[in-house]
Amino acid sequence: MNKFNLKSNYKPTGDQPTAIAQLVNGLEKGEKQQTLLGVTGSGKTFTMANIIAKRNAPTLVLAHNKTLAAQLFSEFKSFFPDNEVHYFVSYFDYYQPEAYIASSDTYIEKDSAINEEIDRLRHAATSALLTRRDVIIVASVSCIYGIGSPDDYSEMSIRVKLGERRIQDKFVRQLTDIQYNRNDIDFHRGTFRVRGDVVDVFPAGSDTAYRMEFFGDNIDRITQIDPLTGEILSEPDSVNIFPSSHYVTPKDKVNRAIVGIKKEFEERMAYFEKHDKFLEAQRLAQRTKYDIE
């Protein structure tokens, strides 16, 4: 099991050793809430780093805005350079919720812009949690919102091992099932490309790609590559490819959901039409049919 390895030129001093001992003791006793008091610059982050190292358990650090989360992420990253420290915040640069202004009969559609780099960091955080124990996630309050099923996200991942029997065409279909798109020209996150017996995959949570070389129906070689230059960075024996979206769902669940959505849709349409709410009925039909499709 991977352990936290705290690296610092300093040792706990002053009240810090007592605080660390008391907080760790409280965790071991099962205390649900503990508070560490301290003025700005008193070393609270360093104290928490020592507690994480002693406790050696996956840790969520919750900050109340992106700026503070980024600062804490940087500090914990410097304390634990050998471990998995990740940043998880809202990936919206811009978000306009849908709205309806009754006085002017104006409908404003939902609009948003997603920050691709933050989306990559969110995927990296998720995959780290599912594969290792020495993980610190520094997050804003956006982490309290649901992002799909962790079980589905984990179970639908593809584990590729060197030397194993794997049919290339089936592997490509598996990649499309977990929402990767084939793109032989513009190779970017969440895509794959196929060149003869070689399949390159650019995972959603990574800034490097993986190259799978097939020999017949076997994995002959796996290499981690720079997606821009093609430079070989390492040759792992196995690799986990996690879905390109947090909202990936097995087909049987989707099919069950669609049946229920159609049933409820018919009930609501009948209600709106009965009460002469034709505008609401039209909006419901537009959105529901689009989502089902």
Salt bridges, closest charged atoms under 4 A:
ASP82 OD2 - LYS7 NZ 2.94
GLU84 OE1 - HIS86 NE2 2.63
GLU84 OE2 - ARG132 NH1 3.15
GLU98 OE1 - ARG283 NH2 3.70
GLU98 OE1 - ARG287 NH1 3.09
GLU116 OE1 - ARG189 NH2 2.91
GLU117 OE2 - ARG120 NH2 2.76
ASP119 OD1 - HIS123 NE2 3.85
ASP119 OD2 - ARG189 NH2 3.25
ASP134 OD2 - ARG132 NH2 2.80
ASP152 OD2 - LYS253 NZ 2.98
GLU164 OE2 - ARG166 NE 2.89
ASP177 OD1 - LYS251 NZ 3.97
ASP184 OD2 - ARG182 NH2 3.05
ASP186 OD2 - HIS188 ND1 3.33
ASP200 OD2 - ARG193 NE 2.84
ASP200 OD1 - ARG211 NE 2.73
GLU213 OE2 - ARG221 NH1 3.65
ASP217 OD2 - ARG165 NH1 3.74
GLU235 OE2 - ARG221 NH2 2.88
ASP252 OD2 - ARG256 NH1 3.52
GLU267 OE2 - LYS263 NZ 3.08
